[in-house]
């Protein structure tokens, strides 16, 4: 741990800026990963098959409502 502190001190001010930006980027990556893992919990194939059946049955309004009711990214693309 002392080696890391010494490395940061020798690097100057920009090393602290670099460290801060790295921490922020890592936090953003973790946030997006959690967001997409939780939001994409819907089975995309089954969902799109259901949308296809509704559209083929001429129930476009119901298909749009189903897409609006689902918060998964695949629903927003299908909408």
Backbone torsions as a table, in degrees:
resi	resn	phi	psi	omega
1	UNK	NA	-33.5	178.2
2	UNK	-67.5	-31.3	178.2
3	UNK	-64.2	-39.0	178.6
4	UNK	-67.8	-42.0	178.7
5	UNK	-63.5	-40.9	179.6
6	UNK	-66.8	-40.8	178.8
7	UNK	-61.6	-42.1	179.0
8	UNK	-66.6	-40.6	179.5
9	UNK	-65.2	-41.4	-179.1
10	UNK	-71.0	-27.4	-179.2
11	UNK	-74.3	-21.6	179.0
12	UNK	89.8	-166.1	-175.5
13	UNK	-63.6	-37.4	-177.6
14	UNK	-65.0	-25.4	176.9
15	UNK	-66.9	-37.1	177.7
16	UNK	-69.9	-37.7	175.9
17	UNK	-63.9	-44.2	178.6
18	UNK	-61.2	-42.0	178.1
19	UNK	-63.7	-43.5	-179.9
20	UNK	-64.2	-43.8	179.3
21	UNK	-65.3	-38.7	178.3
22	UNK	-62.4	-41.2	178.4
23	UNK	-65.4	-40.8	179.3
24	UNK	-64.6	-44.8	-179.9
25	UNK	-64.3	-41.2	177.8
26	UNK	-61.9	-40.5	177.4
27	UNK	-64.2	-38.7	178.4
28	UNK	-67.1	-39.5	178.9
29	UNK	-64.1	-44.0	179.1
30	UNK	-64.2	-41.3	179.1
31	UNK	-61.3	-47.7	-179.6
32	UNK	-66.0	-37.4	179.1
33	UNK	-63.5	-46.1	177.7
34	UNK	-63.5	-42.9	-179.5
35	UNK	-59.2	-49.8	-176.9
36	UNK	-72.9	-30.7	176.8
37	UNK	-68.8	-37.0	-179.8
38	UNK	-79.2	-38.2	-177.3
39	UNK	-75.4	-29.7	-175.2
40	UNK	-94.2	31.3	-178.6
41	UNK	-78.1	-0.7	179.0
42	UNK	-85.6	145.4	177.2
43	UNK	-75.8	108.4	-172.7
44	UNK	-63.9	-42.2	-178.8
45	UNK	-63.1	-46.7	-179.5
46	UNK	-66.2	-39.3	179.6
47	UNK	-64.1	-47.0	-179.8
48	UNK	-66.5	-32.6	175.9
49	UNK	-65.6	-40.6	177.5
50	UNK	-64.5	-41.4	177.6
51	UNK	-63.3	-43.5	-179.9
52	UNK	-60.5	-43.1	179.1
53	UNK	-63.1	-41.1	178.7
54	UNK	-65.0	-41.2	-179.7
55	UNK	-68.4	-41.6	178.2
56	UNK	-65.5	-28.8	177.5
57	UNK	-84.9	8.3	179.0
58	UNK	64.3	31.5	175.0
59	UNK	-106.2	58.2	-176.1
60	UNK	-65.1	-38.6	179.3
61	UNK	-61.4	-41.4	179.3
62	UNK	-68.1	-35.5	177.4
63	UNK	-65.1	-40.8	178.2
64	UNK	-66.2	-40.1	177.7
65	UNK	-63.9	-39.5	177.8
66	UNK	-63.6	-41.3	177.7
67	UNK	-65.2	-38.6	-179.8
68	UNK	-69.2	-31.6	-178.0
69	UNK	-78.4	-17.0	-178.2
70	UNK	-101.8	132.2	-176.7
71	UNK	-93.8	5.2	-179.6
72	UNK	-71.3	147.4	178.7
73	UNK	-58.1	-34.8	-179.9
74	UNK	-63.4	-32.3	178.6
75	UNK	-69.2	-38.9	180.0
76	UNK	-68.1	-36.0	176.9
77	UNK	-68.7	-42.2	-180.0
78	UNK	-66.1	-34.2	180.0
79	UNK	-63.3	NA	NA
